[in-house]
């Protein structure tokens, strides 16, 4: 059984920063590509960024230059450093395999990010 636990969300003002963490209980975490996704109510979940097992990183356009995805394979953890946050970044953030649901784990609880003026 694969468990995904996200943390690090919170309430910040525009221009603020947050560092999200996601720990995945899966064997051989280091071989997987892992992604961050987000969802706002009544919208579909959308991809934000992903990082390969080669540490190559990819971002949606709105995240480029502001977000940094990284991983620590010794801790089975992936991070999302978010800087210069904007109100439109407000969402519940999830991590999962990339493409999603490859592990058959479903989705974790996510961590909520709220950016308010």
Secondary structure as GFF3:
##gff-version 3
##sequence-region A 1 117
A	DSSP	beta_strand	3	7	.	.	.	ID=ss1
A	DSSP	beta_strand	10	13	.	.	.	ID=ss2
A	DSSP	beta_strand	18	25	.	.	.	ID=ss3
A	DSSP	three_ten_helix	29	31	.	.	.	ID=ss4
A	DSSP	beta_strand	34	39	.	.	.	ID=ss5
A	DSSP	beta_strand	46	51	.	.	.	ID=ss6
A	DSSP	beta_strand	57	59	.	.	.	ID=ss7
A	DSSP	three_ten_helix	61	63	.	.	.	ID=ss8
A	DSSP	beta_strand	67	72	.	.	.	ID=ss9
A	DSSP	beta_strand	77	82	.	.	.	ID=ss10
A	DSSP	three_ten_helix	87	89	.	.	.	ID=ss11
A	DSSP	beta_strand	91	97	.	.	.	ID=ss12
A	DSSP	beta_strand	111	116	.	.	.	ID=ss13
###
